[in-house]
Amino acid sequence: MREATVTGANQRRLASEEPRGASQRKLASEERRPRTQQQRRDETRRALLDAVVESLIEVGFARTTTLEVQRRADVSRGALLHHFPSKAELLVAAVDHLAEMRARELKQLAGMLPSEGSGRARTDAVIGLLWQCFSGAFFQVAMELRTAARTDPDLEPVLAIAERSLRDRIFAQARTLFGKEVAEHPGLDRALDLTLQLMIGAAMSSVLHKEDARLDSMIDDWKVLFPTVLANAGSATKRTTKVKR
C-alpha cells in the first residue's frame, strides 16, 4: 500500500512539473478539436438564454423582443426559432435557466452549512440561503415576467406551469438543505410556503424602497419565528388529516 501511495505522489509531482510549453500545446490542441453538432446547439441555446436575461434586466419586458435577443446573442433568426418557436417559450426557458444556475449554487453552498445536529443554526442558515434567491438576476427576471403575464395571454399559462415546477424544485432542494429532522416534519410544506410568500413580498418591496437593512432584519425575525410556525403548521396538518378521515 505504501509503495502505491508513493508512486501516486511521484506521478502527481511529475505531472505538475510538465513543461509549460507542453501544457500550452495540449490546451491549444483541445481548442482546435472540432465541436460536435450537439455542442454547437447547446452553445447557441445558452447564448440565447443569456441574451434574454441580459435584455430583461437592462431594458425590461416591453423592449425585450425576439429581434433584440437575436441581436444580443449574435445568432440567426432560424437558429432562434429552432430553439424557441415563440417569445413566451423563450422567456419561460430563461427563468428555468436561471433557476438551474441558482440550484447549482445552493448545492455548492450546502457543504458550508452547519451540521444537521446543530439544530436552529442550520435552519437559520438555510433560510438565509433561500433569501439570497430573491436577489439579483433571478428575481429581477421573474418579477418582470410576472408583471407582463397579467396582461399577456400567451405568457400567462406557460409561466404559471413553469412557476409551479420551480416551486416543487425549491421545496425538494429545501428539504435536502434543512436536513432529515426538519425535512420529515409534517408542517414543513406549509411553513416553507409561508416563508417563500414572505420573501417574494419583501424582495418586491426592496426593488422600490431599497431598504435592504430593514428587510434583512425582518428575515432575521422570521428565522426566530420559523420553528413556531413549523410546529403550528404541523399541528394544523394533523388536524386536517383527522377531519378528512
N, C-alpha and C positions, 0 to 999 in steps of 0.2 A: 504493500500500500504506500509506504514512504517513497519507494522508488518511482511509483507512478505519479505521486504528487510533485516530486522534484522535477520529473520530466515535463509535467504540465506547466510548471512555473517557468522552466527553461524555454519552452515553446512560446509562452506569452512574452517572455523577455525578448526573444529573437524577433518575434513579430513586431514588438514595439520599436525595435532597432532597424526595421526595414528602411532602406534608403528613401529619403523624401521623394527623389525622382521616380522611384518605382511606384510609390503610393500615388503620385500625381498621374503617372501613366495609366495605372489601374482605374483611377477615377475618370480620366478622360475617355478610356475605353468604354466604361459604363455609360457615360453621357452620349457616346456615339451609337450605342446599341439602339436599334430601331424600336420604337414603341409599338405595342400591339394595337389593333383596332379598338379593343375594349378599353385600353388605357387612354387612347385619344378621346373616346366617347366620355369616359369618366372625367377627364380634364375639362372637356367642353361643358359638361354639366356643372362641375364645380365653379367654373368661371362665370356661368350664368347665375348661379345661386349667390355667389359673392357679389356680383354686379347688382342684383336686385336688392340685396341687403344694404349695400352701399347707397343705392339710389333712394330707398325708403328713408334712410337715416338723414341723408343730406338734403333731399328736396321734397320728401313726403309722398303720400299715396297718389295724389292728383297728378303729379308730374312724373311719376314712375310708369312710363309707358313701355310697351314691349320694344319699341324702337330705341328708347333711351337705354334699356337694359342691353339690347343688342350692341349698341354703340360702346357702352362701357366694357362689355365682355369681349368686344372685338371678334364677333362671330357672324356668320352669315344668317340671313333670315331663315333659310331652310334648316340650319342647324338648331336654331331656337325652337322652331315649330316641331322639329323631330322630337325634341326632348319634352317640350311643353306646348301642346296644341292650343291652350287657352291661357289668358293672363291670370285667371283665377288659380289654375293649377300651378303656374309658376310661383305665384305669391305664397300659396299654402306650402309648396315644397321648400320655400325659403325659411318658413317657420320651423318646419321639420329639420331642415339642415342645421339651423341654429340650436334647436333642441338637442340634436345628436352631439353637437360640439360641447354644449353645456353638460350633457350627461357624462361625456368622457372626462371633462374637468372634475366633476363631482366624484367620479370613480377614482381619479388620481388623488384627490384630496381626502378620500375616505381613509387612506392609510395614515393620515395625520390626526385622525380623531382620537379622543381618549378611549381607553379600552371599554369593552361592554360592561365590565363590572364597576365602572366609575359612577354609575347612577346618573344624576342630573347633569354632570359635566358633559357627558356625551350627548344627552338630549339637547342641552343648550347649544352645543357646537353644531349639531345637525340643523337646528332651527336657524342658526346664523348662516349656514351654507345655503339653505333654502331662500333666505332673504337676499343673498347675492344673486339668485336667479332673476330677481326683479329689478336689476340694474343693468346698465349697458345696452348693447345692441339687441339682445334677445327681447327684452321688454319693450324697447322703443318700436321695434318692428311689429310685435304683437299688438301694441296699442294702436298703431297706425291702421292695421288691418281690421281690428275690432270696430274702430270708428267707421271705416269705409263699408264694412259688411252690413251695417244697419240699413243702408240705402242701396246696396248692390245685390240684386237678386242672384247673380252668378256666383259671387264670392261667399255670400252668407251660408249656403248649405255645405259647401266644401270646407269652409273654415270651421264650422260647427263640428263636423266629423273629425277634423284634424285636432281640434282642441280637446275633444273627448278622449281621443287616443293619447294625446300628450298628457292629459290628467292621469290616465291609467299608468303611463310610464313613470310619471313623477311619484305616484303612490308606491309603485313597485320598488323604485330606487330608494325612496324614503324608508321603506320597511327594512331594506338591507342596511342602510346607514344607521338607523336607530338601534339596530341590534335585536336579538331574539326576544328579550323581555317586553320591550315596547311594541315590537312588530306583532306579537301574538295577543296584544291587549284588545279586547272586543270593542273598545271605543276609539281605536286609532283612526279609522276611516273618517269618522265624524270630526274628531279633533284636528285631523290633518286638513280636512275640507275647510273648517273654520280658519285654520292658520293661513291657507292659501288665499282665501277671500280677504282676510285682513291685509295680507301683503300686497295683493293686487290694488286694493284701495289706497294703501299707504304709498305705493310706488307711483300711482297716478297723481296723488297729491304732491309728491316730490317733484314731478315734472313741472308743475305750475308754480309752486311756492318755494322750492329749493331749500326746504328746511330739513336737511339731512340729519343734523344732530338731534332734533326733536323726534324724528321718525325712528332713528336708531335707538333712542331712549324708550320709545313705545315698544319696539321689538324686544328690548331687554325686559320690559314689564311683562310681555307675553310669555317670555321664557319662564318667568316666575309662575305665571298663571297656568301654563300648559299642563303640568301634572294634575291640577284640579280639574281642568277641562277634560282631560283624558279620562279621569276617574268618573266624572259625572256623565260623560258620553257613553262610557261602558255600562253604567247603571241604566241609562235610558235605553240602550240597545237591548239589554237583558229584559227590561220591562216590555218592550215592543215585541220581542220574540215570544214571551209568555202569552201576551194578548192574542197574537196570531194563532197560537196553538189552541 
